[in-house]
Amino acid sequence: MAEVDVPEPFSIEALCENVARRRGRPIELRAFYESDPTMPCGLWLQMPERDVIYYEGAVSLPLRENIIAHELGHILADHPCDQQELDVYRARLMPTLALNPSLLTRVLGRVSYTTAREQEAEMFAWLLLGSVRSPDAAEARGDASAQGRAAALLGPSS
């Protein structure tokens, strides 16, 4: 996480801008609304000129930030995608997301945490968001009140 320029004050959008600038590739954030529980709640799509992070739009702000941070973890770790995964996602998601499947070079979805790369991405999200939401982070910002500590733990309100 030392290589990540965490913005102060924290916002997930500003963090994505910092990561995009560092990598020299834009990152687009897009909400999607899918009622199929077998679909991922977050996706990283790597395209030739940009990265796109899709996140479930019908969730709370702290969960949305967690989903996006998880996908950023994949980006920063440069996690691979095998051809079988790519083919499955192209067939299953591209009609829903209205994207040209031939533009995808890599896609990873947030479905389970059974693989090392999913655990690594989730740990990145957990550590990152814990560092900006912790009571210590609130105190460092000068907000040591009980309300400030609770807000840091619960995340910003929308």
Phi and psi in degrees as GROMACS dihedral restraints (atoms count N, CA, C in turn):
[ dihedral_restraints ]
;  ai    aj    ak    al  type     phi  dphi    fc
    3     4     5     6     1   -61.7    20    10
    4     5     6     7     1   -27.2    20    10
    6     7     8     9     1   -81.1    20    10
    7     8     9    10     1    -4.5    20    10
    9    10    11    12     1   -95.7    20    10
   10    11    12    13     1   125.8    20    10
   12    13    14    15     1   -85.2    20    10
   13    14    15    16     1    94.4    20    10
   15    16    17    18     1   -80.4    20    10
   16    17    18    19     1   120.3    20    10
   18    19    20    21     1   -70.6    20    10
   19    20    21    22     1   150.1    20    10
   21    22    23    24     1  -129.2    20    10
   22    23    24    25     1   116.4    20    10
   24    25    26    27     1   -71.4    20    10
   25    26    27    28     1   155.2    20    10
   27    28    29    30     1   -74.5    20    10
   28    29    30    31     1   136.2    20    10
   30    31    32    33     1  -146.8    20    10
   31    32    33    34     1   142.6    20    10
   33    34    35    36     1   -65.7    20    10
   34    35    36    37     1   -32.8    20    10
   36    37    38    39     1   -66.1    20    10
   37    38    39    40     1   -44.2    20    10
   39    40    41    42     1   -64.8    20    10
   40    41    42    43     1   -36.5    20    10
   42    43    44    45     1   -62.3    20    10
   43    44    45    46     1   -43.8    20    10
   45    46    47    48     1   -61.0    20    10
   46    47    48    49     1   -39.7    20    10
   48    49    50    51     1   -63.1    20    10
   49    50    51    52     1   -41.2    20    10
   51    52    53    54     1   -63.7    20    10
   52    53    54    55     1   -43.7    20    10
   54    55    56    57     1   -65.4    20    10
   55    56    57    58     1   -42.3    20    10
   57    58    59    60     1   -61.4    20    10
   58    59    60    61     1   -44.2    20    10
   60    61    62    63     1   -62.1    20    10
   61    62    63    64     1   -43.2    20    10
   63    64    65    66     1   -62.8    20    10
   64    65    66    67     1   -38.5    20    10
   66    67    68    69     1   -87.6    20    10
   67    68    69    70     1   -14.8    20    10
   69    70    71    72     1    73.0    20    10
   70    71    72    73     1    25.6    20    10
   72    73    74    75     1  -138.9    20    10
   73    74    75    76     1   130.7    20    10
   75    76    77    78     1   -65.7    20    10
   76    77    78    79     1   149.0    20    10
   78    79    80    81     1  -119.4    20    10
   79    80    81    82     1   121.8    20    10
   81    82    83    84     1  -100.5    20    10
   82    83    84    85     1   138.1    20    10
   84    85    86    87     1  -105.8    20    10
   85    86    87    88     1   128.3    20    10
   87    88    89    90     1  -135.8    20    10
   88    89    90    91     1   130.3    20    10
   90    91    92    93     1   -82.4    20    10
   91    92    93    94     1   146.5    20    10
   93    94    95    96     1  -136.3    20    10
   94    95    96    97     1   154.9    20    10
   96    97    98    99     1  -124.5    20    10
   97    98    99   100     1   106.4    20    10
   99   100   101   102     1  -129.0    20    10
  100   101   102   103     1   126.8    20    10
  102   103   104   105     1   -91.6    20    10
  103   104   105   106     1    -4.9    20    10
  105   106   107   108     1   -78.3    20    10
  106   107   108   109     1   113.2    20    10
  108   109   110   111     1   -67.5    20    10
  109   110   111   112     1   -12.9    20    10
  111   112   113   114     1   -85.8    20    10
  112   113   114   115     1    -7.4    20    10
  114   115   116   117     1   -80.5    20    10
  115   116   117   118     1   149.6    20    10
  117   118   119   120     1   -66.6    20    10
  118   119   120   121     1   151.7    20    10
  120   121   122   123     1   -90.5    20    10
  121   122   123   124     1    -8.0    20    10
  123   124   125   126     1  -151.6    20    10
  124   125   126   127     1   149.6    20    10
  126   127   128   129     1  -143.3    20    10
  127   128   129   130     1   142.1    20    10
  129   130   131   132     1  -111.1    20    10
  130   131   132   133     1   119.7    20    10
  132   133   134   135     1  -110.5    20    10
  133   134   135   136     1   121.2    20    10
  135   136   137   138     1   -98.4    20    10
  136   137   138   139     1   124.5    20    10
  138   139   140   141     1  -118.8    20    10
  139   140   141   142     1   168.6    20    10
  141   142   143   144     1   -55.0    20    10
  142   143   144   145     1   -39.4    20    10
  144   145   146   147     1  -111.3    20    10
  145   146   147   148     1    -5.9    20    10
  147   148   149   150     1  -160.3    20    10
  148   149   150   151     1   167.5    20    10
  150   151   152   153     1  -113.0    20    10
  151   152   153   154     1   146.0    20    10
  153   154   155   156     1  -126.8    20    10
  154   155   156   157     1   128.6    20    10
  156   157   158   159     1  -109.4    20    10
  157   158   159   160     1   118.6    20    10
  159   160   161   162     1   -97.8    20    10
  160   161   162   163     1   140.2    20    10
  162   163   164   165     1  -137.4    20    10
  163   164   165   166     1   149.4    20    10
  165   166   167   168     1   -62.7    20    10
  166   167   168   169     1   122.6    20    10
  168   169   170   171     1   -81.3    20    10
  169   170   171   172     1   -18.0    20    10
  171   172   173   174     1   -98.2    20    10
  172   173   174   175     1    45.4    20    10
  174   175   176   177     1  -129.4    20    10
  175   176   177   178     1   167.1    20    10
  177   178   179   180     1   -67.1    20    10
  178   179   180   181     1   160.8    20    10
  180   181   182   183     1   -59.5    20    10
  181   182   183   184     1   -45.3    20    10
  183   184   185   186     1   -60.1    20    10
  184   185   186   187     1   -37.9    20    10
  186   187   188   189     1   -70.5    20    10
  187   188   189   190     1   -39.3    20    10
  189   190   191   192     1   -59.1    20    10
  190   191   192   193     1   -45.2    20    10
  192   193   194   195     1   -61.9    20    10
  193   194   195   196     1   -38.5    20    10
  195   196   197   198     1   -64.6    20    10
  196   197   198   199     1   -42.9    20    10
  198   199   200   201     1   -61.2    20    10
  199   200   201   202     1   -47.9    20    10
  201   202   203   204     1   -65.5    20    10
  202   203   204   205     1   -42.9    20    10
  204   205   206   207     1   -61.6    20    10
  205   206   207   208     1   -39.2    20    10
  207   208   209   210     1   -58.9    20    10
  208   209   210   211     1   -47.4    20    10
  210   211   212   213     1   -66.5    20    10
  211   212   213   214     1   -36.4    20    10
  213   214   215   216     1   -61.3    20    10
  214   215   216   217     1   -35.0    20    10
  216   217   218   219     1   -59.3    20    10
  217   218   219   220     1   -42.1    20    10
  219   220   221   222     1   -62.1    20    10
  220   221   222   223     1   -44.6    20    10
  222   223   224   225     1   -61.6    20    10
  223   224   225   226     1   -50.4    20    10
  225   226   227   228     1   -66.2    20    10
  226   227   228   229     1   -32.3    20    10
  228   229   230   231     1   -84.7    20    10
  229   230   231   232     1    -6.4    20    10
  231   232   233   234     1    55.0    20    10
  232   233   234   235     1    44.9    20    10
  234   235   236   237     1   -63.4    20    10
  235   236   237   238     1   137.8    20    10
  237   238   239   240     1   -80.9    20    10
  238   239   240   241     1   164.5    20    10
  240   241   242   243     1  -131.1    20    10
  241   242   243   244     1   129.5    20    10
  243   244   245   246     1   -85.0    20    10
  244   245   246   247     1   164.6    20    10
  246   247   248   249     1   -61.2    20    10
  247   248   249   250     1   -37.0    20    10
  249   250   251   252     1   -62.1    20    10
  250   251   252   253     1   -45.8    20    10
  252   253   254   255     1   -60.0    20    10
  253   254   255   256     1   -45.2    20    10
  255   256   257   258     1   -59.7    20    10
  256   257   258   259     1   -44.8    20    10
  258   259   260   261     1   -63.7    20    10
  259   260   261   262     1   -41.6    20    10
  261   262   263   264     1   -63.0    20    10
  262   263   264   265     1   -48.2    20    10
  264   265   266   267     1   -66.3    20    10
  265   266   267   268     1   -38.5    20    10
  267   268   269   270     1   -58.9    20    10
  268   269   270   271     1   -46.6    20    10
  270   271   272   273     1   -70.1    20    10
  271   272   273   274     1   -39.1    20    10
  273   274   275   276     1   -86.4    20    10
  274   275   276   277     1   -38.1    20    10
  276   277   278   279     1  -101.5    20    10
  277   278   279   280     1   -28.9    20    10
  279   280   281   282     1   -62.0    20    10
  280   281   282   283     1   -38.2    20    10
  282   283   284   285     1   -62.7    20    10
  283   284   285   286     1   -39.1    20    10
  285   286   287   288     1   -66.1    20    10
  286   287   288   289     1   -41.1    20    10
  288   289   290   291     1   -90.9    20    10
  289   290   291   292     1    -3.5    20    10
  291   292   293   294     1    55.1    20    10
  292   293   294   295     1    50.3    20    10
  294   295   296   297     1  -119.6    20    10
  295   296   297   298     1   153.6    20    10
  297   298   299   300     1   -76.6    20    10
  298   299   300   301     1   113.5    20    10
  300   301   302   303     1   -62.1    20    10
  301   302   303   304     1   -25.0    20    10
  303   304   305   306     1   -70.5    20    10
  304   305   306   307     1   -15.2    20    10
  306   307   308   309     1   -81.1    20    10
  307   308   309   310     1   -13.3    20    10
  309   310   311   312     1   -79.4    20    10
  310   311   312   313     1   130.7    20    10
  312   313   314   315     1  -109.2    20    10
  313   314   315   316     1   -21.7    20    10
  315   316   317   318     1  -158.1    20    10
  316   317   318   319     1   142.8    20    10
  318   319   320   321     1  -147.6    20    10
  319   320   321   322     1   133.0    20    10
  321   322   323   324     1  -131.4    20    10
  322   323   324   325     1   136.2    20    10
  324   325   326   327     1  -115.9    20    10
  325   326   327   328     1   148.5    20    10
  327   328   329   330     1   -92.2    20    10
  328   329   330   331     1    93.5    20    10
  330   331   332   333     1  -119.9    20    10
  331   332   333   334     1   -49.4    20    10
  333   334   335   336     1  -140.1    20    10
  334   335   336   337     1   175.9    20    10
  336   337   338   339     1  -125.4    20    10
  337   338   339   340     1    35.8    20    10
  339   340   341   342     1   -89.7    20    10
  340   341   342   343     1   -15.4    20    10
  342   343   344   345     1  -100.5    20    10
  343   344   345   346     1   158.9    20    10
  345   346   347   348     1   -61.2    20    10
  346   347   348   349     1   -39.4    20    10
  348   349   350   351     1   -68.2    20    10
  349   350   351   352     1   -35.6    20    10
  351   352   353   354     1   -68.2    20    10
  352   353   354   355     1   -39.9    20    10
  354   355   356   357     1   -65.9    20    10
  355   356   357   358     1   -39.2    20    10
  357   358   359   360     1   -65.2    20    10
  358   359   360   361     1   -44.5    20    10
  360   361   362   363     1   -63.8    20    10
  361   362   363   364     1   -39.9    20    10
  363   364   365   366     1   -69.5    20    10
  364   365   366   367     1   -37.8    20    10
  366   367   368   369     1   -63.6    20    10
  367   368   369   370     1   -41.0    20    10
  369   370   371   372     1   -57.9    20    10
  370   371   372   373     1   -48.9    20    10
  372   373   374   375     1   -60.9    20    10
  373   374   375   376     1   -44.4    20    10
  375   376   377   378     1   -62.3    20    10
  376   377   378   379     1   -46.8    20    10
  378   379   380   381     1   -66.4    20    10
  379   380   381   382     1   -44.9    20    10
  381   382   383   384     1   -60.5    20    10
  382   383   384   385     1   -55.1    20    10
  384   385   386   387     1   -69.0    20    10
  385   386   387   388     1   -32.2    20    10
  387   388   389   390     1   -63.2    20    10
  388   389   390   391     1   -35.2    20    10
  390   391   392   393     1   -71.7    20    10
  391   392   393   394     1   -29.2    20    10
  393   394   395   396     1   -96.0    20    10
  394   395   396   397     1   -12.7    20    10
  396   397   398   399     1  -109.1    20    10
  397   398   399   400     1    -5.3    20    10
  399   400   401   402     1   -69.6    20    10
  400   401   402   403     1   157.9    20    10
  402   403   404   405     1   -57.3    20    10
  403   404   405   406     1   -35.3    20    10
  405   406   407   408     1   -63.3    20    10
  406   407   408   409     1   -38.6    20    10
  408   409   410   411     1   -66.0    20    10
  409   410   411   412     1   -38.8    20    10
  411   412   413   414     1   -64.4    20    10
  412   413   414   415     1   -41.6    20    10
  414   415   416   417     1   -65.6    20    10
  415   416   417   418     1   -39.8    20    10
  417   418   419   420     1   -63.7    20    10
  418   419   420   421     1   -30.3    20    10
  420   421   422   423     1   -80.0    20    10
  421   422   423   424     1    -3.7    20    10
  423   424   425   426     1    88.0    20    10
  424   425   426   427     1    14.6    20    10
  426   427   428   429     1  -113.6    20    10
  427   428   429   430     1    79.2    20    10
  429   430   431   432     1   -93.3    20    10
  430   431   432   433     1     5.2    20    10
  432   433   434   435     1   -68.3    20    10
  433   434   435   436     1   159.6    20    10
  435   436   437   438     1   -58.6    20    10
  436   437   438   439     1   -40.0    20    10
  438   439   440   441     1   -63.9    20    10
  439   440   441   442     1   -41.2    20    10
  441   442   443   444     1   -64.9    20    10
  442   443   444   445     1   -41.6    20    10
  444   445   446   447     1   -65.5    20    10
  445   446   447   448     1   -41.4    20    10
  447   448   449   450     1   -64.7    20    10
  448   449   450   451     1   -42.8    20    10
  450   451   452   453     1   -61.6    20    10
  451   452   453   454     1   -38.5    20    10
  453   454   455   456     1   -64.0    20    10
  454   455   456   457     1   -38.3    20    10
  456   457   458   459     1   -71.5    20    10
  457   458   459   460     1   -38.1    20    10
  459   460   461   462     1   -88.6    20    10
  460   461   462   463     1   -16.6    20    10
  462   463   464   465     1    90.9    20    10
  463   464   465   466     1   166.1    20    10
  465   466   467   468     1   -68.2    20    10
  466   467   468   469     1   149.5    20    10
  468   469   470   471     1   -83.5    20    10
  469   470   471   472     1   152.6    20    10
